[in-house]
Amino acid sequence: MQRPIPTRSPDTDAEADRLQVELLRSATPARRAGLALSLTATIVGLARLALARQDPRANAEEIGVRFVELHYGREIGAGLAAFLRARRR
């Protein structure tokens, strides 16, 4: 007897959730990797969009540096900013 899979989201119907898990389990590794990469790209894009909304005057490079600072730390963000400045010279 298989235990029921707990619903991952309170607003998702249990049958829909079960079907989604079944589809993911039956997907090839390449398909699952593709889904993961797509989801990651979406989340990164939304995070960058939120940063742009916080500072509408920031250019793409500034937003990128801020993203790196927030996700990887100030030291790495500062290193990226220094690298980009040196590359412009």
C-alpha positions as CSV (number, residue, x, y, z in Angstrom):
1,M,0.0,0.0,0.0
2,Q,1.4,3.3,-1.1
3,R,1.2,6.3,1.2
4,P,-0.5,9.4,-0.3
5,I,1.8,12.1,-1.5
6,P,1.3,15.2,0.5
7,T,0.1,18.2,-1.5
8,R,3.0,20.6,-2.0
9,S,0.8,23.7,-2.2
10,P,-2.4,24.3,-0.2
11,D,-4.1,25.8,-3.3
12,T,-3.4,22.8,-5.5
13,D,-5.9,20.0,-5.9
14,A,-4.6,16.7,-4.6
15,E,-5.3,14.9,-7.9
16,A,-3.5,17.7,-9.9
17,D,-0.6,17.5,-7.5
18,R,-0.4,13.7,-7.8
19,L,-0.5,13.9,-11.6
20,Q,2.3,16.4,-11.7
21,V,4.5,14.2,-9.5
22,E,3.7,11.3,-11.7
23,L,4.7,13.2,-14.8
24,L,7.9,14.4,-13.3
25,R,8.8,10.9,-12.2
26,S,8.2,9.5,-15.6
27,A,10.1,12.3,-17.4
28,T,13.5,11.6,-18.8
29,P,16.5,13.0,-17.0
30,A,17.0,15.4,-19.9
31,R,13.4,16.6,-19.6
32,R,13.7,17.1,-15.8
33,A,17.0,19.0,-16.3
34,G,15.4,21.2,-19.0
35,L,12.5,22.0,-16.6
36,A,14.9,22.8,-13.8
37,L,16.9,25.1,-16.1
38,S,13.8,26.8,-17.4
39,L,12.5,27.4,-13.8
40,T,15.9,28.7,-12.8
41,A,16.0,31.2,-15.7
42,T,12.4,32.4,-14.8
43,I,13.3,32.9,-11.2
44,V,16.6,34.8,-12.0
45,G,14.7,37.0,-14.5
46,L,12.0,37.8,-11.9
47,A,14.7,38.6,-9.3
48,R,16.4,40.9,-11.8
49,L,13.1,42.5,-12.7
50,A,12.4,43.2,-9.0
51,L,15.8,44.8,-8.6
52,A,15.1,47.0,-11.6
53,R,11.8,48.1,-10.1
54,Q,13.6,49.0,-6.9
55,D,16.0,51.3,-8.8
56,P,14.5,52.3,-12.1
57,R,17.6,54.3,-13.0
58,A,19.9,51.3,-12.7
59,N,21.3,49.9,-15.9
60,A,21.6,46.2,-16.7
61,E,25.2,46.0,-15.4
62,E,24.3,47.6,-12.1
63,I,21.3,45.3,-11.7
64,G,23.6,42.3,-12.4
65,V,26.1,43.4,-9.8
66,R,23.3,43.9,-7.3
67,F,22.0,40.4,-8.1
68,V,25.4,38.9,-7.5
69,E,25.8,40.8,-4.2
70,L,22.5,39.6,-2.9
71,H,22.9,35.9,-3.9
72,Y,26.7,35.4,-3.6
73,G,27.8,38.1,-1.1
74,R,29.2,41.6,-1.1
75,E,32.8,40.5,-1.7
76,I,32.0,38.6,-4.9
77,G,29.7,41.5,-6.0
78,A,32.5,44.0,-5.4
79,G,34.9,41.7,-7.4
80,L,32.5,41.6,-10.3
81,A,32.0,45.3,-10.2
82,A,35.8,45.8,-10.3
83,F,36.2,43.3,-13.1
84,L,33.5,45.1,-15.2
85,R,35.2,48.5,-14.6
86,A,38.6,47.2,-15.7
87,R,37.1,45.5,-18.7
88,R,35.6,48.9,-19.9
89,R,39.0,50.5,-19.8
